């Protein structure tokens, strides 16, 4: 199973910093926070599903 923790950490770092644009040696990178949040949700969902544990609910009717 793939490990998404590195990508999750990178996206969280960008979102927490509040940076929307970064310039390095004349190259400009712009970050769309809405798309980053969507990707972060997707990665966390995938990470939760890949830990090998099924979600189980038990209802006791005693």
KEKE-903204 format. One record per residue: y, z, x of N, C-alpha, C in turn; residue number from 0. Coordinates in Angstrom, 2 decimals. Atoms other than C-alpha are relative to their C-alpha. Layout:
# KEKE-903204
<atom <Y,Z,X>,<Y,Z,X>,<Y,Z,X>,NUM> ...
//
This chain:
# KEKE-903204
<atom <-1.18,0.00,0.83>,<0.00,0.00,0.00>,<1.25,0.00,0.88>,0> <atom <-1.23,0.04,-0.79>,<3.48,-0.79,1.30>,<0.78,1.31,-0.10>,1> <atom <-0.83,-1.20,-0.03>,<5.82,2.02,2.30>,<1.46,-0.44,-0.15>,2> <atom <-1.37,0.40,0.32>,<9.28,1.66,0.79>,<1.03,1.02,0.46>,3> <atom <-0.91,-1.10,-0.33>,<10.79,4.83,2.26>,<1.15,-0.42,0.91>,4> <atom <-1.07,0.46,-0.89>,<12.77,3.01,4.98>,<1.07,-0.73,-0.77>,5> <atom <-0.97,0.75,0.79>,<14.40,0.60,2.56>,<0.74,0.91,-0.98>,6> <atom <-0.63,-0.95,0.91>,<15.05,3.42,0.09>,<1.07,0.79,0.74>,7> <atom <-0.95,-0.78,-0.79>,<16.76,5.46,2.82>,<1.23,-0.83,0.37>,8> <atom <-1.12,0.87,-0.36>,<18.91,2.49,3.90>,<0.92,-0.23,-1.19>,9> <atom <-0.82,0.24,1.19>,<20.07,1.76,0.35>,<0.74,1.27,-0.39>,10> <atom <-0.66,-1.26,0.33>,<20.79,5.44,-0.30>,<1.15,0.28,0.95>,11> <atom <-1.07,-0.20,-0.98>,<22.85,5.59,2.90>,<1.22,-0.85,-0.33>,12> <atom <-1.12,0.88,0.37>,<24.97,2.61,1.82>,<0.70,0.52,-1.24>,13> <atom <-0.59,-0.48,1.25>,<25.47,3.99,-1.69>,<0.75,1.32,0.22>,14> <atom <-0.65,-1.30,-0.24>,<26.31,7.51,-0.45>,<1.27,-0.12,0.82>,15> <atom <-1.18,0.17,-0.83>,<28.83,6.20,2.06>,<1.17,-0.58,-0.79>,16> <atom <-1.04,0.60,0.82>,<30.74,4.30,-0.62>,<0.55,-1.31,0.57>,17> <atom <-0.46,1.23,-0.65>,<31.15,1.27,1.67>,<-0.31,-1.19,-0.90>,18> <atom <0.23,1.22,0.78>,<31.62,-1.98,-0.22>,<0.06,-1.25,0.87>,19> <atom <-0.15,1.15,-0.90>,<32.37,-4.22,2.76>,<-0.06,0.50,1.45>,20> <atom <0.12,-0.35,-1.41>,<31.50,-4.16,6.47>,<0.25,-1.25,0.83>,21> <atom <-0.32,1.12,-0.88>,<32.89,-6.39,9.22>,<-0.48,0.33,1.41>,22> <atom <0.50,-0.18,-1.35>,<31.19,-6.82,12.59>,<0.07,-1.33,0.74>,23> <atom <-0.17,1.22,-0.81>,<32.22,-9.42,15.18>,<0.35,-1.21,-0.85>,24> <atom <-0.46,1.11,0.81>,<33.90,-11.55,12.56>,<-0.88,-0.32,-1.19>,25> <atom <0.87,0.23,1.15>,<30.98,-11.47,10.12>,<0.23,1.12,-1.01>,26> <atom <-0.28,-0.96,1.06>,<31.69,-9.78,6.81>,<-1.22,0.09,-0.91>,27> <atom <1.09,-0.25,0.92>,<28.94,-8.21,4.71>,<0.55,0.81,-1.16>,28> <atom <-0.47,-0.70,1.20>,<29.76,-7.20,1.13>,<-1.22,0.55,-0.73>,29> <atom <1.09,-0.67,0.70>,<27.58,-4.75,-0.81>,<0.34,0.09,-1.47>,30> <atom <-0.13,-0.11,1.45>,<27.14,-5.01,-4.58>,<-0.76,1.27,-0.42>,31> <atom <0.62,-1.29,0.29>,<26.50,-1.40,-5.59>,<-0.88,-0.03,-1.24>,32> <atom <0.85,0.09,1.19>,<25.12,-2.34,-9.01>,<-1.37,-0.57,0.35>,33> <atom <1.28,0.60,-0.41>,<22.45,-4.55,-7.44>,<-0.78,0.95,0.90>,34> <atom <0.68,-0.97,-0.86>,<21.70,-1.88,-4.83>,<-0.63,1.11,-0.84>,35> <atom <0.57,-1.04,0.86>,<21.20,0.74,-7.56>,<-1.23,-0.52,-0.74>,36> <atom <1.15,0.61,0.69>,<18.89,-1.63,-9.45>,<-1.19,-0.10,0.95>,37> <atom <1.07,0.12,-1.00>,<16.87,-2.30,-6.28>,<-0.56,1.39,0.35>,38> <atom <0.44,-1.36,-0.32>,<16.74,1.44,-5.51>,<-0.93,0.53,-1.10>,39> <atom <0.87,-0.43,1.11>,<15.30,2.20,-8.97>,<-1.35,-0.69,0.08>,40> <atom <1.25,0.77,-0.09>,<12.72,-0.56,-8.51>,<-0.88,0.53,1.13>,41> <atom <0.76,-0.49,-1.15>,<11.69,0.70,-5.07>,<-0.58,1.39,-0.26>,42> <atom <0.51,-1.34,0.31>,<11.38,4.30,-6.28>,<-1.15,-0.07,-1.00>,43> <atom <1.10,0.19,0.97>,<9.23,3.12,-9.19>,<-1.25,-0.48,0.72>,44> <atom <1.14,0.51,-0.76>,<7.00,1.16,-6.81>,<-0.58,1.07,0.91>,45> <atom <0.45,-1.07,-0.90>,<6.83,4.07,-4.37>,<-0.80,1.04,-0.78>,46> <atom <0.69,-0.99,0.83>,<5.80,6.44,-7.17>,<-1.36,-0.52,-0.44>,47> <atom <1.26,0.58,0.44>,<3.10,4.04,-8.30>,<-0.98,-0.25,1.12>,48> <atom <0.87,0.31,-1.13>,<1.71,3.52,-4.80>,<-0.51,1.24,0.72>,49> <atom <0.45,-1.19,-0.69>,<1.02,7.14,-3.92>,<-1.45,0.36,-0.32>,50> <atom <1.40,-0.21,0.28>,<-2.49,6.90,-5.33>,<-0.27,1.02,-1.09>,51> <atom <0.17,-1.00,1.04>,<-1.92,9.50,-8.01>,<0.39,-0.59,-1.34>,52> <atom <-0.29,0.48,1.34>,<-2.10,8.55,-11.64>,<0.77,1.08,-0.76>,53> <atom <-0.71,-0.95,0.84>,<0.26,10.16,-14.10>,<-0.90,0.39,-1.15>,54> <atom <0.90,-0.50,1.02>,<-1.73,12.34,-16.42>,<0.73,1.02,-0.85>,55> <atom <-0.57,-0.97,0.92>,<-0.60,14.22,-19.48>,<-1.14,0.61,-0.81>,56> <atom <1.02,-0.69,0.77>,<-2.69,16.82,-21.24>,<0.67,0.74,-1.15>,57> <atom <-0.52,-0.69,1.17>,<-2.00,18.02,-24.75>,<-1.08,0.97,-0.46>,58> <atom <0.95,-1.03,0.44>,<-3.70,21.27,-25.67>,<0.32,0.38,-1.45>,59> <atom <-0.18,-0.31,1.41>,<-4.18,21.81,-29.37>,<-0.78,1.25,-0.34>,60> <atom <0.70,-1.27,0.22>,<-5.30,25.43,-29.33>,<0.53,0.70,-1.21>,61> 
//
